Amino acid sequence: MVVLVTGGAGFIGRWVVKKLLQDKKKVIVIDNLSNSRIENLDEFKENENLIDIIIDDIRNRAIIENIFGKFKISTCIHLAAQIDVQESIEHPDRAFEINVLGTYHILEAARKTNSKVVIIGTCLVYDMADTKVAISETHRIKPRSPYAGSKIAAEELAFSYYYGLGLPIVVLRPFNTYGPFQKTNMEGGVISIFVKLKNKGEKLKIFGDGTQTRDFLYVEDCADFIVGASENENCIGEVINAGMGNDISINELAKLIADDENLIKHVKHHHPQSEIMKLVCDNSKAKNLLNWEPKTPLKEGIQKLENWIMKFERGK
């Protein structure tokens, strides 16, 4: 039995692949490399359980059906997505084609083989306005971008296959994930960007007053969550959040990373109307269903990321 990981050469995807291979699972990756690097998988090239790395697109229905039919896919961990919020605002068609139509191709191929599909969603589907409590899976949905809209549409489409057609479906919503192999430019996460700027001796720019908070999840803990949920029958038909369960302000985060407040600079917010002021995950469902808890404290995770960035930059 084989696990298919879509977007497996991406930031979270390569860690999911690593966890699966450590667990002696047979793995196939499909990735179009539009937002990832084939080098992210170099570590696993000699692993006999990595059956194939297919450079193609989930919008290619024929290739998806061929993979499911040829390799007897038991589970598909579906990470491939258009993930840039601003790009989705400028080009909503791309968000629809990749996130909705691409997911439809996965679901149709899985239906023919009764393969489990694990949809990796986003916390951005939730209503973020004036949130003062930890966000649980029952929190109100309010997508504010074509990206978020397309992700919730993909989830609802998947659940129609679960309720209407009996296809095993799991929906997972990780919060702000960070760690090695994340991009350090403006396409990356704030922690990766801050660490890169600090290492270069440049100022860490905070948009607005910096009181906005985030719940940061280390990527290996995220991968453990995804793989664990993919293998647990209790998760079928469920939506499950993953996060640390506590938040930190961007001001405090910058101080933690920079060790020098002179390296921190506040700048005018380019989209103040869309800022999320408080974002923290209620991870109790993941704890109860999976006996899962994140293991990596924020300071330790930042140090691991910094070590990787320094090693990566030396290797260029």
C-alpha positions as CSV (number, residue, x, y, z in Angstrom):
1,M,0.0,0.0,0.0
2,V,1.3,3.4,-1.0
3,V,0.9,7.0,0.3
4,L,0.6,9.8,-2.3
5,V,1.8,13.2,-1.1
6,T,0.7,16.0,-3.3
7,G,3.0,19.1,-2.9
8,G,5.6,16.7,-1.4
9,A,8.6,18.8,-2.4
10,G,7.2,21.9,-0.6
11,F,8.0,23.1,2.9
12,I,5.5,21.0,4.9
13,G,5.4,18.3,2.3
14,R,9.0,17.3,2.5
15,W,8.7,16.9,6.3
16,V,5.6,14.7,5.8
17,V,7.5,12.6,3.3
18,K,10.4,12.3,5.8
19,K,8.0,11.1,8.6
20,L,6.3,8.6,6.3
21,L,9.7,7.2,5.2
22,Q,10.9,7.0,8.8
23,D,7.7,4.9,9.5
24,K,8.7,2.6,6.6
25,K,5.8,3.7,4.4
26,K,6.0,3.5,0.6
27,V,5.7,7.1,-0.8
28,I,5.0,8.8,-4.1
29,V,5.3,12.5,-4.5
30,I,3.7,14.7,-7.1
31,D,4.7,18.4,-7.3
32,N,4.8,21.0,-10.1
33,L,7.7,22.8,-8.3
34,S,5.9,26.2,-8.7
35,N,6.4,26.9,-5.0
36,S,8.9,24.3,-4.0
37,R,12.3,22.8,-4.7
38,I,13.2,19.3,-5.9
39,E,16.3,19.7,-3.8
40,N,14.1,19.5,-0.7
41,L,13.8,15.8,-1.3
42,D,17.6,15.2,-1.9
43,E,17.9,13.6,1.5
44,F,15.6,10.8,0.5
45,K,16.8,9.9,-3.0
46,E,18.4,6.7,-2.0
47,N,15.5,5.6,0.2
48,E,14.0,2.4,-1.4
49,N,10.5,3.3,-0.1
50,L,10.4,6.6,-2.1
51,I,8.9,5.0,-5.1
52,D,8.7,8.0,-7.4
53,I,8.8,11.8,-7.6
54,I,6.5,13.0,-10.4
55,I,7.0,16.5,-11.6
56,D,3.5,17.4,-12.8
57,D,0.3,19.3,-11.8
58,I,-2.8,18.2,-9.9
59,R,-4.8,20.1,-12.6
60,N,-3.7,17.3,-14.9
61,R,-6.5,14.9,-14.4
62,A,-5.0,12.1,-16.5
63,I,-1.8,12.0,-14.5
64,I,-3.7,11.9,-11.2
65,E,-5.9,9.0,-12.4
66,N,-2.9,7.2,-13.7
67,I,-1.1,7.4,-10.3
68,F,-4.1,6.1,-8.3
69,G,-4.7,3.3,-10.8
70,K,-1.1,2.2,-11.2
71,F,0.2,2.4,-7.6
72,K,-2.8,1.3,-5.5
73,I,-2.8,4.4,-3.4
74,S,-4.1,3.7,0.1
75,T,-4.0,7.3,1.3
76,C,-3.4,10.7,-0.4
77,I,-2.1,13.5,1.8
78,H,-3.2,16.5,-0.2
79,L,-0.9,19.5,0.4
80,A,-0.6,20.9,-3.2
81,A,-2.3,24.3,-3.3
82,Q,-2.1,27.9,-4.4
83,I,-1.2,29.4,-1.0
84,D,-0.5,33.1,-1.6
85,V,-3.3,35.3,-0.4
86,Q,-2.3,38.4,-2.4
87,E,-1.9,36.3,-5.6
88,S,-5.4,34.9,-5.0
89,I,-6.8,38.4,-4.8
90,E,-5.0,39.4,-8.0
91,H,-5.7,36.1,-9.8
92,P,-8.7,34.4,-8.3
93,D,-8.9,31.9,-11.2
94,R,-5.6,30.3,-10.1
95,A,-6.9,29.7,-6.6
96,F,-10.0,28.1,-8.0
97,E,-8.2,26.0,-10.6
98,I,-5.6,24.6,-8.3
99,N,-7.4,24.4,-4.9
100,V,-10.9,23.4,-6.1
101,L,-10.5,21.8,-9.5
102,G,-7.2,20.1,-8.5
103,T,-8.9,18.7,-5.4
104,Y,-11.8,17.5,-7.5
105,H,-9.3,15.5,-9.6
106,I,-7.9,14.0,-6.4
107,L,-11.3,13.1,-5.1
108,E,-12.5,11.5,-8.3
109,A,-9.4,9.4,-8.7
110,A,-9.6,8.4,-5.0
111,R,-13.3,7.5,-5.4
112,K,-12.5,4.8,-8.0
113,T,-10.0,3.1,-5.6
114,N,-11.7,4.0,-2.3
115,S,-8.5,5.7,-1.1
116,K,-8.5,7.9,2.0
117,V,-7.9,11.6,1.2
118,V,-6.4,13.9,3.9
119,I,-7.1,17.5,3.0
120,I,-4.6,20.0,4.4
121,G,-6.6,23.2,4.9
122,T,-5.8,26.5,6.6
123,C,-6.8,28.4,9.7
124,L,-7.6,31.4,7.4
125,V,-11.0,30.0,6.7
126,Y,-12.1,31.1,10.2
127,D,-13.7,34.4,11.1
128,M,-10.8,36.4,12.5
129,A,-12.6,39.6,13.3
130,D,-12.3,40.5,17.0
131,T,-11.3,37.0,18.0
132,K,-10.6,37.0,21.7
133,V,-10.6,33.2,22.4
134,A,-8.8,30.2,21.0
135,I,-10.2,29.1,17.7
136,S,-11.8,25.6,17.8
137,E,-13.2,23.6,14.8
138,T,-16.7,24.9,15.6
139,H,-15.6,28.6,15.2
140,R,-17.5,30.6,12.6
141,I,-16.2,30.4,9.0
142,K,-15.6,33.6,7.2
143,P,-13.1,33.4,4.3
144,R,-11.7,36.9,3.4
145,S,-9.8,36.0,0.2
146,P,-10.2,33.8,-2.9
147,Y,-7.5,31.7,-1.3
148,A,-9.5,31.1,1.9
149,G,-12.7,30.7,-0.2
150,S,-11.2,28.1,-2.5
151,K,-9.8,26.2,0.5
152,I,-13.1,26.0,2.3
153,A,-14.8,25.1,-1.1
154,A,-12.3,22.2,-1.5
155,E,-13.1,21.0,2.1
156,E,-16.8,21.1,1.5
157,L,-16.5,19.3,-1.8
158,A,-14.4,16.6,0.0
159,F,-17.1,16.2,2.6
160,S,-19.7,15.7,-0.1
161,Y,-17.7,12.7,-1.2
162,Y,-17.6,11.5,2.4
163,Y,-21.3,11.9,3.2
164,G,-22.7,11.2,-0.3
165,L,-20.3,8.6,-1.6
166,G,-18.7,7.0,1.4
167,L,-15.1,8.1,0.6
168,P,-12.9,8.3,3.7
169,I,-12.0,12.0,4.2
170,V,-10.0,13.9,6.9
171,V,-9.6,17.7,7.0
172,L,-6.7,19.2,8.9
173,R,-6.1,22.9,9.6
174,P,-2.6,23.7,10.9
175,F,-2.0,27.2,12.2
176,N,1.2,29.2,11.5
177,T,3.8,26.6,10.7
178,Y,7.5,27.5,10.6
179,G,10.9,25.7,10.4
180,P,13.7,24.5,8.2
181,F,13.0,24.5,4.4
182,Q,10.5,27.4,4.6
183,K,11.2,30.2,2.2
184,T,12.9,33.2,3.8
185,N,11.7,35.8,1.3
186,M,8.3,37.6,1.4
187,E,6.7,34.3,0.4
188,G,7.9,32.7,3.6
189,G,6.6,33.0,7.2
190,V,7.4,35.8,9.5
191,I,9.8,33.8,11.6
192,S,11.8,32.7,8.6
193,I,11.9,36.3,7.3
194,F,13.0,37.7,10.7
195,V,15.7,35.1,11.2
196,K,17.1,35.8,7.7
197,L,17.1,39.6,8.3
198,K,18.8,39.1,11.7
199,N,21.5,37.0,10.3
200,K,22.2,39.6,7.7
201,G,22.3,42.4,10.3
202,E,19.3,44.1,8.8
203,K,16.3,45.5,10.6
204,L,13.3,43.3,11.3
205,K,10.3,45.3,9.9
206,I,7.0,45.0,11.8
207,F,3.9,46.1,10.0
208,G,1.7,48.2,12.3
209,D,2.2,48.4,16.1
210,G,3.2,44.8,16.5
211,T,0.6,43.9,19.0
212,Q,-1.0,41.3,16.7
213,T,-0.5,37.8,17.9
214,R,0.1,34.4,16.2
215,D,0.2,30.7,17.2
216,F,3.4,29.2,15.8
217,L,3.7,25.5,15.2
218,Y,7.1,23.9,14.5
219,V,7.0,22.0,11.2
220,E,8.1,18.6,12.5
221,D,5.3,18.7,15.0
222,C,3.0,19.6,12.2
223,A,4.2,16.7,10.1
224,D,3.7,14.3,13.1
225,F,0.1,15.6,13.4
226,I,-0.6,15.2,9.7
227,V,0.8,11.6,9.4
228,G,-0.8,10.6,12.7
229,A,-4.3,11.9,11.6
230,S,-3.9,10.2,8.2
231,E,-3.5,6.8,10.0
232,N,-6.1,7.2,12.7
233,E,-9.6,5.8,11.8
234,N,-11.2,8.1,14.4
235,C,-10.2,11.1,12.3
236,I,-12.3,10.1,9.3
237,G,-15.1,12.6,8.7
238,E,-13.5,15.1,11.1
239,V,-12.0,18.7,10.9
240,I,-9.1,19.0,13.2
241,N,-7.0,22.0,14.1
242,A,-3.3,21.9,15.0
243,G,-1.3,24.6,16.9
244,M,0.7,25.2,20.0
245,G,-2.4,26.5,21.9
246,N,-0.8,29.7,22.9
247,D,0.1,32.9,21.0
248,I,2.9,35.6,21.0
249,S,2.8,39.1,19.8
250,I,4.9,40.0,16.7
251,N,6.7,42.6,19.0
252,E,7.7,39.8,21.4
253,L,8.6,37.5,18.6
254,A,11.0,40.1,17.1
255,K,12.7,40.7,20.5
256,L,13.1,36.9,20.9
257,I,14.8,36.6,17.5
258,A,16.8,39.8,17.3
259,D,18.3,40.0,20.8
260,D,18.7,43.7,20.0
261,E,15.8,46.1,19.9
262,N,17.8,48.5,17.7
263,L,17.3,45.9,14.9
264,I,13.5,46.2,15.2
265,K,11.6,48.8,13.1
266,H,7.9,49.5,12.9
267,V,6.6,50.4,9.4
268,K,3.2,51.5,8.0
269,H,0.9,48.6,7.5
270,H,0.2,48.1,3.8
271,H,-3.1,46.3,4.4
272,P,-4.3,47.3,7.9
273,Q,-7.9,46.5,7.2
274,S,-7.0,42.8,6.7
275,E,-4.8,42.4,9.8
276,I,-5.6,39.6,12.2
277,M,-5.1,40.9,15.7
278,K,-5.3,37.7,17.6
279,L,-4.7,34.2,16.3
280,V,-4.5,31.2,18.7
281,C,-5.5,27.6,18.2
282,D,-7.7,25.5,20.4
283,N,-5.9,22.1,19.9
284,S,-8.0,20.1,22.3
285,K,-9.6,18.0,19.6
286,A,-6.2,16.9,18.3
287,K,-5.2,16.0,21.8
288,N,-8.3,14.0,22.4
289,L,-8.5,12.2,19.1
290,L,-4.8,11.6,18.4
291,N,-3.2,12.0,21.8
292,W,-1.1,14.6,19.9
293,E,0.7,17.5,21.5
294,P,3.3,19.8,19.9
295,K,6.8,19.0,21.4
296,T,8.9,21.9,20.3
297,P,9.0,25.1,22.3
298,L,9.1,28.3,20.2
299,K,12.7,29.3,21.2
300,E,14.0,25.8,20.4
301,G,12.2,25.8,17.0
302,I,13.6,29.2,16.1
303,Q,17.1,28.0,17.0
304,K,16.7,24.9,14.7
305,L,15.5,27.2,11.9
306,E,18.4,29.6,12.4
307,N,20.9,26.7,12.3
308,W,19.3,25.4,9.1
309,I,19.3,28.8,7.4
310,M,23.0,29.3,8.2
311,K,23.8,25.9,6.8
312,F,21.7,26.4,3.7
313,E,23.3,29.8,3.0
314,R,26.8,28.3,3.3
315,G,25.8,25.5,0.8
316,K,24.6,27.9,-1.9
